[in-house]
Amino acid sequence: MSIWERVLRLIGLRPKSSPRTYELSESMQTTLATLAQHEGRPEQVFLQDLLAAGLTHYYSVDDVLPKWNALSPREQEVVALACLGLTNRQIAGRLRISPETVKTHFKKALIKFGVENRAELRLLLKEWDFSAWNP
């Protein structure tokens, strides 16, 4: 059973015959409808947002923090500034290192986080507050 299937089972989703279609249990459907109505949003949108928030929290607490702690202080600076939207050249100027050194630190951080590119890393850390590094 995949992690996705386990998460869906834990929140009360029961798989239908097709692999990517799920059905809510009756009690979960009632709770979801009440919460969605309270927020004034469609149930389907509310469910997607709730599941995304839960997965983000799961990865942030259990998986991402140890990876962040495995970064060197300079790698943390580079990642934080990249997550704030700075380019390699801007990061280099701010940290007074070469753009190639920024690129090296960033590549090492990508490997430690197990992601392929800047966009994936920013998505993984989107809930984090990097305001302490804000230029």
C-alpha positions in Angstrom: 0.0 0.0 0.0 1.4 3.4 -1.0 1.7 6.3 1.4 -1.0 8.1 -0.6 -3.4 5.1 -0.1 -2.5 5.1 3.7 -3.2 8.8 4.0 -6.6 8.5 2.2 -7.5 5.5 4.4 -6.6 7.3 7.6 -8.9 10.3 6.7 -11.8 8.0 5.9 -11.6 7.7 2.1 -12.4 4.3 0.6 -11.0 3.4 -2.8 -13.5 2.6 -5.6 -12.6 0.1 -8.3 -10.6 2.6 -10.3 -7.2 3.3 -8.8 -7.6 7.1 -8.5 -11.2 7.5 -7.5 -12.2 7.6 -3.8 -15.4 7.7 -1.9 -15.9 9.4 1.5 -17.4 7.5 4.4 -20.8 8.9 5.5 -19.4 10.4 8.7 -16.5 12.0 6.9 -18.9 13.4 4.3 -21.0 15.1 7.0 -18.0 16.6 8.7 -16.6 17.8 5.4 -19.9 19.3 4.3 -20.2 21.2 7.7 -16.7 22.6 7.5 -17.0 23.6 3.8 -20.3 25.3 4.5 -18.8 27.1 7.5 -16.0 28.4 5.3 -18.3 29.1 2.4 -16.4 26.9 -0.1 -17.4 24.0 -2.3 -16.8 20.6 -0.6 -14.4 19.3 -3.3 -12.2 22.4 -3.1 -12.2 22.3 0.7 -11.2 18.6 0.6 -8.3 19.2 -1.8 -7.1 22.1 0.3 -7.4 20.2 3.6 -5.6 17.2 2.1 -2.8 19.4 0.7 -2.4 21.2 4.1 -2.3 17.9 5.9 0.4 16.5 3.5 2.4 19.7 3.8 2.3 19.5 7.6 3.2 15.8 7.4 6.3 16.5 5.3 7.2 19.6 7.1 7.3 18.0 10.5 8.5 14.5 9.8 10.6 14.8 6.7 11.7 18.3 5.9 13.0 19.6 9.2 15.7 16.9 9.5 16.8 17.6 5.9 16.9 21.3 6.7 19.1 20.6 9.7 21.4 18.5 7.6 22.3 21.6 5.5 25.4 23.6 6.2 24.7 27.1 7.4 25.7 28.5 4.0 23.4 26.1 2.2 20.6 27.2 4.5 21.2 30.8 3.6 21.2 30.0 -0.1 18.0 28.0 0.1 16.2 30.6 2.3 17.1 33.4 -0.2 16.1 31.2 -3.2 12.8 30.5 -1.5 12.3 34.3 -1.1 12.6 34.5 -4.9 16.2 35.8 -5.3 18.2 34.6 -8.3 21.6 33.0 -8.0 23.2 36.3 -9.0 21.2 38.2 -6.4 22.1 35.6 -3.7 25.8 35.8 -4.7 25.8 39.6 -4.3 24.1 39.4 -1.0 26.4 36.7 0.4 29.5 38.1 -1.3 30.3 34.8 -3.1 30.3 33.9 -6.8 27.2 32.8 -8.6 29.0 29.4 -9.2 29.4 29.0 -5.5 25.7 29.7 -5.0 25.0 27.1 -7.7 27.1 24.5 -5.9 25.5 25.1 -2.5 22.1 25.0 -4.1 22.8 21.7 -5.9 24.0 20.1 -2.7 20.8 21.3 -0.9 18.6 19.9 -3.7 20.3 16.5 -3.3 19.8 16.6 0.5 16.1 17.4 0.1 15.7 14.8 -2.7 14.2 17.2 -5.2 15.1 18.0 -8.8 14.9 21.8 -9.0 14.2 25.2 -7.4 10.4 25.0 -8.1 10.1 21.7 -6.2 12.2 22.9 -3.3 10.1 26.2 -3.1 6.9 24.1 -3.1 8.3 21.8 -0.4 9.1 24.8 1.8 6.2 27.1 0.8 4.8 27.1 4.4 8.1 28.1 6.0 8.8 31.6 7.1 12.1 32.9 5.7 11.5 36.6 6.7 14.6 36.6 8.8 16.6 36.4 5.6 14.5 38.9 3.7 16.7 41.4 1.9 
